[in-house]
Structure formats: C-alpha cells, structure tokens
Amino acid sequence: MSTQRIAFKVHGTVQGVGFRDFTQKRAIEYGLKGWAKNTDCGRVEGEAQGPEESIEKFLKDINNGPRLAHVVKLENKTLESREEEEGQFGLRKTSESVFESL
C-alpha cells in the first residue's frame, strides 16, 4: 500500500457551510493525516497524507462537499510524503493562501 501526500485547494461556496468540518470528518474516517483551513480569498485549502486509495476517496468526497457547499473547482497536486506527520487531521485558522495555483 503506497502512501501519498497531496495539497488541495477548493473553490466555490466553501466557507460558512461546514466545509472544513466535513473535510476533517472524511479525512479521519479514511485514516488520513494533514490539515485544512479557510483562506482570506474565500477558498478552503490543505494537505492530506495516507494510502493512495484513501486519498482518491477523500478527493472525490471534497469535490462534492457537504450539502450546503457548491464546489466550482478542486485543484490538487502530489507532494513529497512526510514521515514525521503525527496526530489526526486538524483544522487551522483562516489565513492567506500558502499555495500558488496548484
């Protein structure tokens, strides 16, 4: 089973609709590590790491989002895995985007 790490950025109506909590719940359900946060520009972004098939399911879920969300675009790219990643998938405070266009 291959471990994969991704960066993701979700565009659309994704703030104020429980999107980060939805993302965290799905990530924990799939056994993924990483984080998600709102950005100042109205998106949700983060990183996730875990088994490749779990990452695929996770991306499919966040592309649909929770009931009140409207995802217009989901960007993602593969990153180098981090061996030191510990703990559950977490949420971070709203801040500027840390990713250039993925």
Beta strands, then each sheet from edge to edge (+ up, - down):
strand 1: 3-13
strand 2: 33-38
strand 3: 44-51
strand 4: 70-79
strand 5: 90-91
sheet 1: 4+ 1- 3+ 2- 5-
end
